[in-house]
Amino acid sequence: MIKRVVWLSLFLLWSPALLLADTPAVLDLEIFLPPIGGQSEWQLDGPVQKAEGKQLFMLINGGATLYLSLGFKRALTATFKDRHGKPVNVDLFEMNSLLIAQRVNREKVGTEGRDLPIGNEGRLESYYLNFWQGPYQVTISGYDATAASIDSITRLAGLIADNITRFASASLK
């Protein structure tokens, strides 16, 4: 009888840990953003704002319905200044699947612009760039279409796409 109680106690104690061992960790979306401060090219301009569920309406008033209707989990938005002081916005959305992220991205892009090898289906239009990668849909935007702004937008998008590859892939291992 004592043996059974000991085995049952051990099972109940360790079973939650065993169940979580193969579960990927929920990543803080900020891990995909570029490093800031010190010698970094990017400086955060204001706080990073986050939303889950219907809080998205507070973050992006007009476009929240599209995300919520398709399968939205959480998002963040942040503004950075590049080395020249030009502001660049980041909107990063985690959807319920990569297929949903792809669909949202396709809804957002227009017919103008050009394809870029950033993330999946990266497309630069005027002064904003959209791509999706895994369950994430990302929009990087500047305030004008000057060569300096476009350069900052594409460099920041590349950094974020690389971070998604590095950190999201590592969390699944």
TIDREN-569015 format. One record per residue: x, y negated, z of N, C-alpha, C in turn; residue number from 1. Coordinates in steps of 0.2 Angstrom, whole numbers, plus 5000, padded with zeros to 4 digits. Atoms other than C-alpha are relative to their C-alpha. Last residue first. Example, Ala and Ser with C-alpha at 12.3 -4.5 7.8 and 13.67 -1.06 7.14 Angstrom:
2
n_u = 4996, n_v = 5006, n_w = 4999, ca_u = 5068, ca_v = 5005, ca_w = 5036, c_u = 4996, c_v = 4995, c_w = 5003, pos = 2
n_u = 5004, n_v = 5006, n_w = 5000, ca_u = 5062, ca_v = 5022, ca_w = 5039, c_u = 5004, c_v = 4994, c_w = 5000, pos = 1
//
This chain:
173
n_u = 4996, n_v = 4994, n_w = 4999, ca_u = 5066, ca_v = 4888, ca_w = 4848, c_u = 5000, c_v = 5003, c_w = 5007, pos = 173
n_u = 5003, n_v = 4994, n_w = 5002, ca_u = 5051, ca_v = 4877, ca_w = 4845, c_u = 5004, c_v = 5006, c_w = 5001, pos = 172
n_u = 5005, n_v = 4999, n_w = 4995, ca_u = 5057, ca_v = 4862, ca_w = 4854, c_u = 4997, c_v = 5007, c_w = 4999, pos = 171
n_u = 4997, n_v = 4997, n_w = 4994, ca_u = 5073, ca_v = 4862, ca_w = 4844, c_u = 4995, c_v = 5002, c_w = 5005, pos = 170
n_u = 4998, n_v = 4993, n_w = 5001, ca_u = 5063, ca_v = 4860, ca_w = 4828, c_u = 5003, c_v = 5003, c_w = 5006, pos = 169
n_u = 5006, n_v = 4996, n_w = 5000, ca_u = 5054, ca_v = 4845, ca_w = 4835, c_u = 5002, c_v = 5007, c_w = 4998, pos = 168
n_u = 5003, n_v = 4999, n_w = 4993, ca_u = 5070, ca_v = 4837, ca_w = 4841, c_u = 4994, c_v = 5004, c_w = 5000, pos = 167
n_u = 4995, n_v = 4998, n_w = 4994, ca_u = 5081, ca_v = 4838, ca_w = 4826, c_u = 4996, c_v = 5002, c_w = 5006, pos = 166
n_u = 4997, n_v = 4993, n_w = 5001, ca_u = 5068, ca_v = 4837, ca_w = 4812, c_u = 5004, c_v = 5003, c_w = 5005, pos = 165
n_u = 5006, n_v = 4995, n_w = 5000, ca_u = 5058, ca_v = 4823, ca_w = 4820, c_u = 5003, c_v = 5007, c_w = 4999, pos = 164
n_u = 5002, n_v = 4998, n_w = 4993, ca_u = 5074, ca_v = 4814, ca_w = 4824, c_u = 4995, c_v = 5005, c_w = 5000, pos = 163
n_u = 4994, n_v = 4996, n_w = 4998, ca_u = 5080, ca_v = 4815, ca_w = 4805, c_u = 4998, c_v = 5002, c_w = 5008, pos = 162
n_u = 5001, n_v = 4994, n_w = 5003, ca_u = 5062, ca_v = 4808, ca_w = 4800, c_u = 5006, c_v = 5005, c_w = 5002, pos = 161
n_u = 5006, n_v = 4997, n_w = 4996, ca_u = 5064, ca_v = 4794, ca_w = 4813, c_u = 4999, c_v = 5007, c_w = 4997, pos = 160
n_u = 4998, n_v = 4998, n_w = 4993, ca_u = 5081, ca_v = 4789, ca_w = 4807, c_u = 4995, c_v = 5004, c_w = 5003, pos = 159
n_u = 4995, n_v = 4994, n_w = 5001, ca_u = 5076, ca_v = 4790, ca_w = 4788, c_u = 5002, c_v = 5002, c_w = 5007, pos = 158
n_u = 5004, n_v = 4994, n_w = 5002, ca_u = 5061, ca_v = 4779, ca_w = 4792, c_u = 5004, c_v = 5006, c_w = 5000, pos = 157
n_u = 5004, n_v = 4998, n_w = 4994, ca_u = 5072, ca_v = 4766, ca_w = 4801, c_u = 4996, c_v = 5006, c_w = 4999, pos = 156
n_u = 4995, n_v = 4997, n_w = 4995, ca_u = 5084, ca_v = 4766, ca_w = 4786, c_u = 4996, c_v = 5002, c_w = 5006, pos = 155
n_u = 4998, n_v = 4993, n_w = 5002, ca_u = 5069, ca_v = 4764, ca_w = 4774, c_u = 5006, c_v = 5003, c_w = 5004, pos = 154
n_u = 5006, n_v = 4995, n_w = 5000, ca_u = 5061, ca_v = 4750, ca_w = 4783, c_u = 5002, c_v = 5007, c_w = 4998, pos = 153
n_u = 5002, n_v = 4998, n_w = 4993, ca_u = 5077, ca_v = 4741, ca_w = 4786, c_u = 4995, c_v = 5005, c_w = 5001, pos = 152
n_u = 4994, n_v = 4996, n_w = 4998, ca_u = 5082, ca_v = 4741, ca_w = 4767, c_u = 4999, c_v = 5002, c_w = 5008, pos = 151
n_u = 5000, n_v = 4993, n_w = 5003, ca_u = 5065, ca_v = 4736, ca_w = 4762, c_u = 5005, c_v = 5004, c_w = 5003, pos = 150
n_u = 5005, n_v = 4997, n_w = 4997, ca_u = 5066, ca_v = 4721, ca_w = 4774, c_u = 4999, c_v = 5007, c_w = 4998, pos = 149
n_u = 4998, n_v = 4998, n_w = 4994, ca_u = 5083, ca_v = 4716, ca_w = 4767, c_u = 4995, c_v = 5003, c_w = 5004, pos = 148
n_u = 4995, n_v = 4994, n_w = 5000, ca_u = 5077, ca_v = 4718, ca_w = 4749, c_u = 5003, c_v = 5001, c_w = 5007, pos = 147
n_u = 4994, n_v = 5002, n_w = 5002, ca_u = 5062, ca_v = 4706, ca_w = 4753, c_u = 5005, c_v = 5006, c_w = 5000, pos = 146
n_u = 4997, n_v = 4995, n_w = 5005, ca_u = 5045, ca_v = 4714, ca_w = 4753, c_u = 5007, c_v = 4998, c_w = 4998, pos = 145
n_u = 5000, n_v = 5003, n_w = 5007, ca_u = 5038, ca_v = 4705, ca_w = 4768, c_u = 5004, c_v = 5005, c_w = 4996, pos = 144
n_u = 5004, n_v = 5006, n_w = 5001, ca_u = 5033, ca_v = 4708, ca_w = 4786, c_u = 5000, c_v = 4997, c_w = 4993, pos = 143
n_u = 4996, n_v = 5006, n_w = 4999, ca_u = 5040, ca_v = 4726, ca_w = 4788, c_u = 4995, c_v = 4994, c_w = 4999, pos = 142
n_u = 5002, n_v = 5006, n_w = 5004, ca_u = 5031, ca_v = 4742, ca_w = 4790, c_u = 5004, c_v = 4994, c_w = 5002, pos = 141
n_u = 4995, n_v = 5005, n_w = 4998, ca_u = 5035, ca_v = 4760, ca_w = 4795, c_u = 4998, c_v = 4994, c_w = 4995, pos = 140
n_u = 5001, n_v = 5006, n_w = 5005, ca_u = 5020, ca_v = 4772, ca_w = 4794, c_u = 5005, c_v = 4996, c_w = 5003, pos = 139
n_u = 4997, n_v = 5006, n_w = 4998, ca_u = 5022, ca_v = 4790, ca_w = 4801, c_u = 5000, c_v = 4995, c_w = 4995, pos = 138
n_u = 5001, n_v = 5005, n_w = 5005, ca_u = 5011, ca_v = 4805, ca_w = 4801, c_u = 5003, c_v = 4994, c_w = 5002, pos = 137
n_u = 4999, n_v = 5008, n_w = 4999, ca_u = 5017, ca_v = 4819, ca_w = 4812, c_u = 4999, c_v = 4997, c_w = 4994, pos = 136
n_u = 5006, n_v = 5002, n_w = 4998, ca_u = 5011, ca_v = 4838, ca_w = 4813, c_u = 5000, c_v = 4992, c_w = 5000, pos = 135
n_u = 5004, n_v = 4996, n_w = 4995, ca_u = 5026, ca_v = 4843, ca_w = 4803, c_u = 4993, c_v = 4998, c_w = 5002, pos = 134
n_u = 4995, n_v = 4995, n_w = 4998, ca_u = 5033, ca_v = 4829, ca_w = 4794, c_u = 4998, c_v = 5004, c_w = 5006, pos = 133
n_u = 5003, n_v = 4996, n_w = 4995, ca_u = 5022, ca_v = 4815, ca_w = 4786, c_u = 5006, c_v = 5006, c_w = 5000, pos = 132
n_u = 4998, n_v = 4993, n_w = 5001, ca_u = 5028, ca_v = 4800, ca_w = 4776, c_u = 4997, c_v = 5004, c_w = 5006, pos = 131
n_u = 5004, n_v = 4995, n_w = 4997, ca_u = 5022, ca_v = 4782, ca_w = 4774, c_u = 5004, c_v = 5007, c_w = 4998, pos = 130
n_u = 4998, n_v = 4993, n_w = 5002, ca_u = 5033, ca_v = 4767, ca_w = 4770, c_u = 4996, c_v = 5005, c_w = 5004, pos = 129
n_u = 5002, n_v = 4995, n_w = 4995, ca_u = 5027, ca_v = 4748, ca_w = 4771, c_u = 5002, c_v = 5007, c_w = 4997, pos = 128
n_u = 4996, n_v = 5001, n_w = 4994, ca_u = 5033, ca_v = 4732, ca_w = 4763, c_u = 4998, c_v = 5005, c_w = 5005, pos = 127
n_u = 5000, n_v = 5007, n_w = 4998, ca_u = 5026, ca_v = 4734, ca_w = 4745, c_u = 5005, c_v = 5000, c_w = 5006, pos = 126
n_u = 5005, n_v = 5004, n_w = 5003, ca_u = 5023, ca_v = 4753, ca_w = 4744, c_u = 5001, c_v = 4993, c_w = 5003, pos = 125
n_u = 4999, n_v = 5007, n_w = 4998, ca_u = 5037, ca_v = 4765, ca_w = 4749, c_u = 4995, c_v = 4996, c_w = 4995, pos = 124
n_u = 5002, n_v = 5005, n_w = 5005, ca_u = 5031, ca_v = 4783, ca_w = 4748, c_u = 5001, c_v = 4993, c_w = 5003, pos = 123
n_u = 4999, n_v = 5007, n_w = 4998, ca_u = 5038, ca_v = 4798, ca_w = 4758, c_u = 4999, c_v = 4996, c_w = 4994, pos = 122
n_u = 5004, n_v = 5005, n_w = 5004, ca_u = 5029, ca_v = 4814, ca_w = 4753, c_u = 5001, c_v = 4993, c_w = 5002, pos = 121
n_u = 5004, n_v = 4997, n_w = 5006, ca_u = 5037, ca_v = 4824, ca_w = 4766, c_u = 4996, c_v = 4995, c_w = 4997, pos = 120
n_u = 5005, n_v = 4996, n_w = 4998, ca_u = 5051, ca_v = 4816, ca_w = 4777, c_u = 4997, c_v = 5004, c_w = 4994, pos = 119
n_u = 5000, n_v = 5001, n_w = 4993, ca_u = 5061, ca_v = 4803, ca_w = 4767, c_u = 4994, c_v = 5004, c_w = 5003, pos = 118
n_u = 4998, n_v = 4993, n_w = 4997, ca_u = 5066, ca_v = 4808, ca_w = 4749, c_u = 5000, c_v = 4999, c_w = 5008, pos = 117
n_u = 4993, n_v = 5000, n_w = 4997, ca_u = 5057, ca_v = 4792, ca_w = 4742, c_u = 5001, c_v = 5007, c_w = 5004, pos = 116
n_u = 4999, n_v = 4994, n_w = 4995, ca_u = 5042, ca_v = 4791, ca_w = 4731, c_u = 5007, c_v = 4999, c_w = 5002, pos = 115
n_u = 4995, n_v = 4995, n_w = 5003, ca_u = 5039, ca_v = 4774, ca_w = 4723, c_u = 5001, c_v = 5005, c_w = 5005, pos = 114
n_u = 4995, n_v = 4998, n_w = 4996, ca_u = 5025, ca_v = 4761, ca_w = 4725, c_u = 5005, c_v = 5005, c_w = 4996, pos = 113
n_u = 4994, n_v = 5004, n_w = 5002, ca_u = 5008, ca_v = 4759, ca_w = 4718, c_u = 5006, c_v = 5003, c_w = 5004, pos = 112
n_u = 4997, n_v = 4997, n_w = 5006, ca_u = 4995, ca_v = 4773, ca_w = 4719, c_u = 5006, c_v = 4996, c_w = 4997, pos = 111
n_u = 5004, n_v = 5002, n_w = 5006, ca_u = 4990, ca_v = 4771, ca_w = 4737, c_u = 5004, c_v = 5002, c_w = 4993, pos = 110
n_u = 4996, n_v = 5002, n_w = 5006, ca_u = 4996, ca_v = 4780, ca_w = 4752, c_u = 4995, c_v = 4998, c_w = 4994, pos = 109
n_u = 4997, n_v = 5006, n_w = 4998, ca_u = 4985, ca_v = 4781, ca_w = 4768, c_u = 5003, c_v = 4997, c_w = 4994, pos = 108
n_u = 5005, n_v = 5005, n_w = 4999, ca_u = 4973, ca_v = 4795, ca_w = 4763, c_u = 5003, c_v = 4993, c_w = 5000, pos = 107
n_u = 5003, n_v = 5001, n_w = 5007, ca_u = 4988, ca_v = 4806, ca_w = 4757, c_u = 4994, c_v = 4995, c_w = 5000, pos = 106
n_u = 4995, n_v = 5003, n_w = 5004, ca_u = 4996, ca_v = 4803, ca_w = 4774, c_u = 4998, c_v = 4998, c_w = 4993, pos = 105
n_u = 5001, n_v = 5007, n_w = 4998, ca_u = 4980, ca_v = 4808, ca_w = 4783, c_u = 5005, c_v = 4996, c_w = 4996, pos = 104
n_u = 5007, n_v = 5003, n_w = 5002, ca_u = 4979, ca_v = 4824, ca_w = 4773, c_u = 5000, c_v = 4993, c_w = 5002, pos = 103
n_u = 4999, n_v = 5001, n_w = 5007, ca_u = 4998, ca_v = 4828, ca_w = 4776, c_u = 4994, c_v = 4997, c_w = 4997, pos = 102
n_u = 4995, n_v = 5006, n_w = 5001, ca_u = 4996, ca_v = 4825, ca_w = 4795, c_u = 5001, c_v = 4999, c_w = 4992, pos = 101
n_u = 5004, n_v = 5007, n_w = 4999, ca_u = 4980, ca_v = 4836, ca_w = 4794, c_u = 5005, c_v = 4994, c_w = 4999, pos = 100
n_u = 5004, n_v = 5001, n_w = 5006, ca_u = 4990, ca_v = 4850, ca_w = 4785, c_u = 4996, c_v = 4994, c_w = 5001, pos = 99
n_u = 4996, n_v = 5004, n_w = 5005, ca_u = 5004, ca_v = 4848, ca_w = 4798, c_u = 4995, c_v = 4999, c_w = 4994, pos = 98
n_u = 4996, n_v = 4995, n_w = 5004, ca_u = 4992, ca_v = 4852, ca_w = 4812, c_u = 5004, c_v = 4996, c_w = 4995, pos = 97
n_u = 5001, n_v = 4993, n_w = 4998, ca_u = 4982, ca_v = 4844, ca_w = 4826, c_u = 5004, c_v = 5005, c_w = 4996, pos = 96
n_u = 5007, n_v = 4997, n_w = 5002, ca_u = 4989, ca_v = 4827, ca_w = 4822, c_u = 5000, c_v = 5007, c_w = 5003, pos = 95
n_u = 5000, n_v = 4993, n_w = 4999, ca_u = 5003, ca_v = 4817, ca_w = 4831, c_u = 4993, c_v = 5003, c_w = 4998, pos = 94
n_u = 5006, n_v = 4996, n_w = 4998, ca_u = 5003, ca_v = 4799, ca_w = 4825, c_u = 5002, c_v = 5007, c_w = 5000, pos = 93
n_u = 4999, n_v = 4993, n_w = 5001, ca_u = 5018, ca_v = 4787, ca_w = 4823, c_u = 4994, c_v = 5004, c_w = 5003, pos = 92
n_u = 5006, n_v = 4997, n_w = 4998, ca_u = 5016, ca_v = 4769, ca_w = 4819, c_u = 5001, c_v = 5007, c_w = 4999, pos = 91
n_u = 5000, n_v = 4993, n_w = 5001, ca_u = 5033, ca_v = 4760, ca_w = 4818, c_u = 4993, c_v = 5002, c_w = 5003, pos = 90
n_u = 5005, n_v = 4997, n_w = 4996, ca_u = 5034, ca_v = 4741, ca_w = 4815, c_u = 5000, c_v = 5008, c_w = 4999, pos = 89
n_u = 5002, n_v = 4994, n_w = 5004, ca_u = 5050, ca_v = 4732, ca_w = 4808, c_u = 4995, c_v = 5004, c_w = 5005, pos = 88
n_u = 5004, n_v = 4996, n_w = 4997, ca_u = 5055, ca_v = 4714, ca_w = 4814, c_u = 4997, c_v = 5006, c_w = 4995, pos = 87
n_u = 5007, n_v = 4999, n_w = 5004, ca_u = 5069, ca_v = 4706, ca_w = 4806, c_u = 4996, c_v = 5005, c_w = 5004, pos = 86
n_u = 5005, n_v = 5003, n_w = 4996, ca_u = 5083, ca_v = 4700, ca_w = 4819, c_u = 4993, c_v = 5001, c_w = 4996, pos = 85
n_u = 5001, n_v = 5007, n_w = 5002, ca_u = 5097, ca_v = 4703, ca_w = 4807, c_u = 4994, c_v = 4997, c_w = 5003, pos = 84
n_u = 4994, n_v = 5004, n_w = 4998, ca_u = 5103, ca_v = 4719, ca_w = 4816, c_u = 5000, c_v = 4993, c_w = 4998, pos = 83
n_u = 4994, n_v = 4997, n_w = 5003, ca_u = 5085, ca_v = 4726, ca_w = 4815, c_u = 5006, c_v = 4995, c_w = 5002, pos = 82
n_u = 4997, n_v = 5005, n_w = 5004, ca_u = 5071, ca_v = 4721, ca_w = 4827, c_u = 5007, c_v = 5003, c_w = 4997, pos = 81
n_u = 4992, n_v = 5001, n_w = 5000, ca_u = 5060, ca_v = 4734, ca_w = 4832, c_u = 5002, c_v = 4994, c_w = 4997, pos = 80
n_u = 4997, n_v = 5005, n_w = 5005, ca_u = 5041, ca_v = 4735, ca_w = 4835, c_u = 5007, c_v = 5000, c_w = 5002, pos = 79
n_u = 4995, n_v = 5004, n_w = 4997, ca_u = 5032, ca_v = 4750, ca_w = 4843, c_u = 5003, c_v = 4995, c_w = 4994, pos = 78
n_u = 4998, n_v = 5006, n_w = 5005, ca_u = 5017, ca_v = 4760, ca_w = 4840, c_u = 5005, c_v = 4996, c_w = 5004, pos = 77
n_u = 4997, n_v = 5006, n_w = 4997, ca_u = 5013, ca_v = 4777, ca_w = 4848, c_u = 5001, c_v = 4995, c_w = 4995, pos = 76
n_u = 4996, n_v = 5004, n_w = 5005, ca_u = 5001, ca_v = 4791, ca_w = 4844, c_u = 5004, c_v = 4995, c_w = 5004, pos = 75
n_u = 4998, n_v = 5005, n_w = 4997, ca_u = 4991, ca_v = 4806, ca_w = 4851, c_u = 5004, c_v = 4995, c_w = 4996, pos = 74
n_u = 4998, n_v = 4998, n_w = 4993, ca_u = 4981, ca_v = 4821, ca_w = 4847, c_u = 5002, c_v = 4994, c_w = 5003, pos = 73
n_u = 4995, n_v = 5004, n_w = 4997, ca_u = 4971, ca_v = 4817, ca_w = 4831, c_u = 5002, c_v = 5002, c_w = 5007, pos = 72
n_u = 4996, n_v = 4996, n_w = 4995, ca_u = 4961, ca_v = 4829, ca_w = 4822, c_u = 5006, c_v = 4997, c_w = 5003, pos = 71
n_u = 4997, n_v = 4994, n_w = 5003, ca_u = 4952, ca_v = 4823, ca_w = 4806, c_u = 5004, c_v = 5005, c_w = 5005, pos = 70
n_u = 5005, n_v = 4996, n_w = 5003, ca_u = 4938, ca_v = 4812, ca_w = 4813, c_u = 5004, c_v = 5006, c_w = 4997, pos = 69
n_u = 5004, n_v = 4996, n_w = 4995, ca_u = 4950, ca_v = 4804, ca_w = 4826, c_u = 4995, c_v = 5005, c_w = 4996, pos = 68
n_u = 4996, n_v = 4995, n_w = 4996, ca_u = 4963, ca_v = 4799, ca_w = 4813, c_u = 4996, c_v = 5004, c_w = 5004, pos = 67
n_u = 4997, n_v = 4995, n_w = 5005, ca_u = 4951, ca_v = 4792, ca_w = 4800, c_u = 5003, c_v = 5005, c_w = 5004, pos = 66
n_u = 5005, n_v = 4995, n_w = 5002, ca_u = 4941, ca_v = 4783, ca_w = 4814, c_u = 5002, c_v = 5005, c_w = 4996, pos = 65
n_u = 5001, n_v = 4994, n_w = 4995, ca_u = 4956, ca_v = 4775, ca_w = 4822, c_u = 4995, c_v = 5005, c_w = 4997, pos = 64
n_u = 4999, n_v = 4994, n_w = 5003, ca_u = 4960, ca_v = 4764, ca_w = 4806, c_u = 4999, c_v = 5006, c_w = 5005, pos = 63
n_u = 5003, n_v = 4998, n_w = 5007, ca_u = 4952, ca_v = 4748, ca_w = 4810, c_u = 5001, c_v = 5007, c_w = 4998, pos = 62
n_u = 5007, n_v = 5001, n_w = 5000, ca_u = 4956, ca_v = 4745, ca_w = 4829, c_u = 4997, c_v = 5003, c_w = 4993, pos = 61
n_u = 5001, n_v = 5002, n_w = 5007, ca_u = 4973, ca_v = 4752, ca_w = 4830, c_u = 4993, c_v = 5000, c_w = 4999, pos = 60
n_u = 4994, n_v = 5001, n_w = 5003, ca_u = 4979, ca_v = 4753, ca_w = 4848, c_u = 5000, c_v = 4998, c_w = 4993, pos = 59
n_u = 4997, n_v = 5006, n_w = 4997, ca_u = 4963, ca_v = 4750, ca_w = 4857, c_u = 5007, c_v = 4999, c_w = 4997, pos = 58
n_u = 5003, n_v = 5006, n_w = 5003, ca_u = 4954, ca_v = 4762, ca_w = 4845, c_u = 5003, c_v = 4994, c_w = 5003, pos = 57
n_u = 4997, n_v = 5002, n_w = 5006, ca_u = 4967, ca_v = 4775, ca_w = 4849, c_u = 4997, c_v = 4994, c_w = 4997, pos = 56
n_u = 4996, n_v = 5006, n_w = 4998, ca_u = 4961, ca_v = 4776, ca_w = 4867, c_u = 5003, c_v = 4997, c_w = 4993, pos = 55
n_u = 5004, n_v = 5006, n_w = 5002, ca_u = 4948, ca_v = 4788, ca_w = 4859, c_u = 5004, c_v = 4993, c_w = 5002, pos = 54
n_u = 5008, n_v = 5000, n_w = 5001, ca_u = 4960, ca_v = 4802, ca_w = 4860, c_u = 4997, c_v = 4994, c_w = 4998, pos = 53
n_u = 5002, n_v = 4993, n_w = 5001, ca_u = 4978, ca_v = 4798, ca_w = 4866, c_u = 4992, c_v = 5000, c_w = 4999, pos = 52
n_u = 5007, n_v = 4998, n_w = 4999, ca_u = 4987, ca_v = 4782, ca_w = 4865, c_u = 4998, c_v = 5007, c_w = 4999, pos = 51
n_u = 5002, n_v = 4993, n_w = 5001, ca_u = 5004, ca_v = 4774, ca_w = 4867, c_u = 4992, c_v = 5001, c_w = 5001, pos = 50
n_u = 5007, n_v = 4999, n_w = 4998, ca_u = 5012, ca_v = 4757, ca_w = 4866, c_u = 4998, c_v = 5007, c_w = 4998, pos = 49
n_u = 5003, n_v = 4994, n_w = 5004, ca_u = 5030, ca_v = 4755, ca_w = 4866, c_u = 4993, c_v = 5001, c_w = 5003, pos = 48
n_u = 5001, n_v = 4993, n_w = 4997, ca_u = 5034, ca_v = 4738, ca_w = 4875, c_u = 4998, c_v = 5005, c_w = 4994, pos = 47
n_u = 5006, n_v = 4999, n_w = 4997, ca_u = 5041, ca_v = 4722, ca_w = 4866, c_u = 4999, c_v = 5008, c_w = 5002, pos = 46
n_u = 5003, n_v = 5007, n_w = 4999, ca_u = 5054, ca_v = 4720, ca_w = 4853, c_u = 4993, c_v = 5001, c_w = 5003, pos = 45
n_u = 5007, n_v = 4999, n_w = 4999, ca_u = 5065, ca_v = 4736, ca_w = 4854, c_u = 4997, c_v = 4993, c_w = 5002, pos = 44
n_u = 5002, n_v = 5002, n_w = 4994, ca_u = 5082, ca_v = 4733, ca_w = 4847, c_u = 4992, c_v = 5000, c_w = 5001, pos = 43
n_u = 5007, n_v = 5001, n_w = 4999, ca_u = 5089, ca_v = 4743, ca_w = 4833, c_u = 4999, c_v = 4997, c_w = 5007, pos = 42
n_u = 5002, n_v = 5005, n_w = 5005, ca_u = 5107, ca_v = 4743, ca_w = 4827, c_u = 4993, c_v = 4997, c_w = 5001, pos = 41
n_u = 5005, n_v = 4997, n_w = 5005, ca_u = 5113, ca_v = 4752, ca_w = 4842, c_u = 4998, c_v = 4994, c_w = 4996, pos = 40
n_u = 4997, n_v = 5001, n_w = 5006, ca_u = 5129, ca_v = 4746, ca_w = 4851, c_u = 4995, c_v = 5002, c_w = 4994, pos = 39
n_u = 4993, n_v = 4999, n_w = 5001, ca_u = 5121, ca_v = 4744, ca_w = 4868, c_u = 5002, c_v = 4998, c_w = 4993, pos = 38
n_u = 4995, n_v = 5003, n_w = 4995, ca_u = 5102, ca_v = 4744, ca_w = 4867, c_u = 5007, c_v = 5001, c_w = 4998, pos = 37
n_u = 5000, n_v = 5007, n_w = 4999, ca_u = 5091, ca_v = 4756, ca_w = 4858, c_u = 5005, c_v = 4997, c_w = 5005, pos = 36
n_u = 4998, n_v = 5003, n_w = 4994, ca_u = 5091, ca_v = 4773, ca_w = 4851, c_u = 5000, c_v = 4993, c_w = 5000, pos = 35
n_u = 4992, n_v = 5000, n_w = 5000, ca_u = 5080, ca_v = 4777, ca_w = 4837, c_u = 5002, c_v = 4997, c_w = 5006, pos = 34
n_u = 4998, n_v = 5007, n_w = 5001, ca_u = 5062, ca_v = 4783, ca_w = 4840, c_u = 5008, c_v = 4999, c_w = 5000, pos = 33
n_u = 4999, n_v = 5000, n_w = 5008, ca_u = 5058, ca_v = 4802, ca_w = 4838, c_u = 5003, c_v = 4993, c_w = 4998, pos = 32
n_u = 4994, n_v = 4997, n_w = 5002, ca_u = 5061, ca_v = 4804, ca_w = 4857, c_u = 5001, c_v = 5000, c_w = 4993, pos = 31
n_u = 4995, n_v = 5005, n_w = 5000, ca_u = 5047, ca_v = 4791, ca_w = 4860, c_u = 5007, c_v = 5003, c_w = 4998, pos = 30
n_u = 5000, n_v = 5003, n_w = 5007, ca_u = 5034, ca_v = 4804, ca_w = 4855, c_u = 5006, c_v = 4995, c_w = 5000, pos = 29
n_u = 5002, n_v = 5007, n_w = 5000, ca_u = 5037, ca_v = 4813, ca_w = 4872, c_u = 5001, c_v = 4997, c_w = 4993, pos = 28
n_u = 4995, n_v = 5005, n_w = 5001, ca_u = 5038, ca_v = 4831, ca_w = 4867, c_u = 4997, c_v = 4993, c_w = 5001, pos = 27
n_u = 5003, n_v = 5006, n_w = 5003, ca_u = 5026, ca_v = 4844, ca_w = 4873, c_u = 5005, c_v = 4995, c_w = 5000, pos = 26
n_u = 5001, n_v = 5006, n_w = 4995, ca_u = 5037, ca_v = 4859, ca_w = 4877, c_u = 4996, c_v = 4995, c_w = 4996, pos = 25
n_u = 4996, n_v = 5006, n_w = 5001, ca_u = 5034, ca_v = 4874, ca_w = 4866, c_u = 4999, c_v = 4995, c_w = 5004, pos = 24
n_u = 5004, n_v = 5006, n_w = 5002, ca_u = 5026, ca_v = 4889, ca_w = 4874, c_u = 5004, c_v = 4994, c_w = 4999, pos = 23
n_u = 5000, n_v = 5000, n_w = 5007, ca_u = 5036, ca_v = 4905, ca_w = 4874, c_u = 4996, c_v = 4994, c_w = 4998, pos = 22
n_u = 4993, n_v = 4999, n_w = 5003, ca_u = 5042, ca_v = 4904, ca_w = 4892, c_u = 5000, c_v = 4999, c_w = 4993, pos = 21
n_u = 4997, n_v = 5007, n_w = 5003, ca_u = 5025, ca_v = 4896, ca_w = 4898, c_u = 5007, c_v = 5001, c_w = 4996, pos = 20
n_u = 5005, n_v = 5003, n_w = 5005, ca_u = 5016, ca_v = 4913, ca_w = 4900, c_u = 5003, c_v = 4994, c_w = 4997, pos = 19
n_u = 5000, n_v = 4996, n_w = 5006, ca_u = 5031, ca_v = 4921, ca_w = 4909, c_u = 4996, c_v = 4997, c_w = 4994, pos = 18
n_u = 4993, n_v = 5002, n_w = 5003, ca_u = 5032, ca_v = 4906, ca_w = 4921, c_u = 5001, c_v = 5004, c_w = 4994, pos = 17
n_u = 5001, n_v = 5007, n_w = 5003, ca_u = 5013, ca_v = 4908, ca_w = 4925, c_u = 5007, c_v = 4998, c_w = 4996, pos = 16
n_u = 5004, n_v = 5000, n_w = 5006, ca_u = 5016, ca_v = 4927, ca_w = 4927, c_u = 4999, c_v = 4993, c_w = 4997, pos = 15
n_u = 4996, n_v = 5001, n_w = 5006, ca_u = 5030, ca_v = 4925, ca_w = 4940, c_u = 4996, c_v = 5000, c_w = 4993, pos = 14
n_u = 4995, n_v = 5006, n_w = 5000, ca_u = 5021, ca_v = 4922, ca_w = 4956, c_u = 5003, c_v = 4999, c_w = 4993, pos = 13
n_u = 5003, n_v = 5006, n_w = 5000, ca_u = 5006, ca_v = 4933, ca_w = 4952, c_u = 5004, c_v = 4994, c_w = 5000, pos = 12
n_u = 5003, n_v = 5001, n_w = 5006, ca_u = 5017, ca_v = 4947, ca_w = 4947, c_u = 4996, c_v = 4994, c_w = 5000, pos = 11
n_u = 4995, n_v = 5002, n_w = 5005, ca_u = 5028, ca_v = 4946, ca_w = 4962, c_u = 4997, c_v = 4998, c_w = 4993, pos = 10
n_u = 4997, n_v = 5006, n_w = 4999, ca_u = 5013, ca_v = 4946, ca_w = 4973, c_u = 5005, c_v = 4997, c_w = 4996, pos = 9
n_u = 5005, n_v = 5004, n_w = 5001, ca_u = 5005, ca_v = 4961, ca_w = 4965, c_u = 5002, c_v = 4993, c_w = 5001, pos = 8
n_u = 5000, n_v = 5001, n_w = 5007, ca_u = 5022, ca_v = 4970, ca_w = 4966, c_u = 4994, c_v = 4995, c_w = 4997, pos = 7
n_u = 4994, n_v = 5004, n_w = 5003, ca_u = 5023, ca_v = 4966, ca_w = 4984, c_u = 5000, c_v = 4999, c_w = 4993, pos = 6
n_u = 5001, n_v = 5007, n_w = 4998, ca_u = 5005, ca_v = 4970, ca_w = 4988, c_u = 5006, c_v = 4997, c_w = 4998, pos = 5
n_u = 5004, n_v = 5003, n_w = 5005, ca_u = 5007, ca_v = 4987, ca_w = 4978, c_u = 4999, c_v = 4992, c_w = 5002, pos = 4
n_u = 4997, n_v = 5000, n_w = 5006, ca_u = 5022, ca_v = 4992, ca_w = 4988, c_u = 4996, c_v = 4996, c_w = 4995, pos = 3
n_u = 4995, n_v = 5006, n_w = 5000, ca_u = 5014, ca_v = 4988, ca_w = 5004, c_u = 5003, c_v = 4999, c_w = 4994, pos = 2
n_u = 5004, n_v = 5006, n_w = 5000, ca_u = 5000, ca_v = 5000, ca_w = 5000, c_u = 5004, c_v = 4994, c_w = 5000, pos = 1
//
